[in-house]
């Protein structure tokens, strides 16, 4: 693995989102991936979903976000965007705010990746059927080389997670565990 053009994306690992999972062990696996990336000099880039107060970015046409619009409208967005303490950024690590499901949509992620000459993305995040799926699809269309760390992703539905990591993602990404990635 060429770590010079690789970045680890830690996506939607916000405390509020991690707390919605029945099993929060994914945070420990992501922490291991972050530790490995830092030890190899691989940039760690955090991606969080967030909105302005009152959620003016949420369209009536967006079924997924509209279901949560009332909850988001009155939420403290700064608190909602807080990254889980076990995987929190250090030093000058970048946090990108996105306004939709994909890490690219409504964010400046692509600008950051171009500036750092990143060509290979290693993906972690919640949910497998949300940010991970959408980012895999968009990043593949943008010609990034992709690795998905299957045990560093989680979904409320274990079967959906399994289906995506074993049947769907392998068509566009290398899929492996954090231990397999660390052994490369």
N, C-alpha and C positions, 0 to 999 in steps of 0.2 A: 504494500500500500504506500503510495506517495502522499506523505502527510503535508507536503508543501502546498498542495492545491485542494486540500480536504477541509471541511468544516463539519462540526457536530451541531445539529439543530436540536434544541430542547424546546419542544412545542407544547403550549397550553399546559405547562406543569405549574399552573397557578394553584395556590393553597385551596381556593374554593372549588376548583375542578378536581384536584386529587381527592379532596374530602368527599366527593360524590361517589367515588368508587367503593364497592364493598371490600375490596382488598387493595390496600395502599402499598404493597410491597414493591410495586413498580418504581416508586421513588428511590428505593435503595439500589435497584438495578441501574436507573438513570444516573445516580450518583457515582456508581462504578464506571460508567461510560464517560462521565465528565472527568473523573480522576485520570482515566487512561488518556483521554484527549489532551488534558493539560500536561501530562507527563511527556507526551510526544510532541508538544508544541502545536497541536491542532486547535484552531480557534473554536471556541464554544460560543454559539450565537443562540440567544433566547428569543422565542417568539411567543407573544401573549396576545390573546384576543381582548380587545377593549373598545369602549365607545366613549363619546363625549357624554357629559351629564344630560339626561333626557333622551339619549339614544337617537339623535337625529339621523344617524346613518342606517337605521333599520327601516327598510321599506315594507309597506303593506304586502308587497308581492313575495317577500322572502318568508316562506312558510316556517322554516327552521328557527330563524331568529325571532319572528313574530310571536312564536309560542312562548318565548321568554322575555319579550319586550317589556311587559309590565314589571317583571322582577328586576330587569336591568335599569329601567327608567328611574327607579328610586334608589338604586344601589350606589354605594360609594365606589366609583370606578377605580380610584387609586387603590383602595383596599382589595377590590376584586382582581386587579392586575398583579397583586403581590405574588411572587414566585414562591413555591413551597420551600421552606427553610432548608430541607435536606439537599436541595439541588440549586440553591441560590447562586446568582452570579458573583464573581469576585473581580476585584480590580477594575480593569478597563473592558471587561466583557460586554458585548453589545446586547441590548434588548430592543427588539423590533415589535412595534404594535401593529397588529393586523385588524381589519374591520370585517372580515369574512372568515370562512372556514379554512381555505388554503393559506399557507404561510406567506404566499406572494400577494394575495389580493388585498388591496388597500394598505399595503405596507411599502417600506423602502428596502425590503430584503434583497431584491435583485441588484439594486445600486450598491449595497454593502458587499455582496458576493463578487460583483464585477471589480470593485475597488481592491478587494483582497485576492483577485484572480482565482477564485474558488471554482473548481470544475466538478468536484465530487462531494456529495452531501450524504452524511450519515444521519438518519432520521430516528428520533425518539418522540414519544408524545401520547397525549390523551385527546381524543379517542382515535383508536385504530380506524374506525369507520368514518371519522370526521377529518381532523387536520392531517392525519397521516395519509389517508387515502387521497384526499384532495391535493396534498402537496406532492405525493408520488406522481400523480397524473400530470400535474402542471409542470413539475420539474423535469419529468421525462420528455414532455413536449418542448421544453426549453433546452434539451440536450445535455442535462446534467447527468453524470454518472451517479448512481444511487445505491446506498446500502440501507436497509431497514433492520434495526436491532429488534427482533421480535419480542424479546423479553423486556424491552424498554418501552413497549407500547402497551396500552390497555384499552379495553372497551367494556361497557356495561354488559355486553352480551359476549360471553366467552366463545360461542360458536361463530359469531361474526368475525371476531379476532382471528380465530383459527382459520376460517375460510380465506380471509384476506391475506394472512401471512403465508399460507401454504398453497393457495390456488391462484390468487390474483396478483399479488406483488411480485412473485418470481418472474413474471413476464416483463417487468420493467426495472427490477432492482435485484441486487443480491440480498438475500434474507438470511440473517444469522443471529446468534445470540451475542450478548456483550462479551462473554468469555471467548467465543470464537473470534470476534473482532479483535480483542486484545491480544490474541495469540498470533495475529498476522505479522 
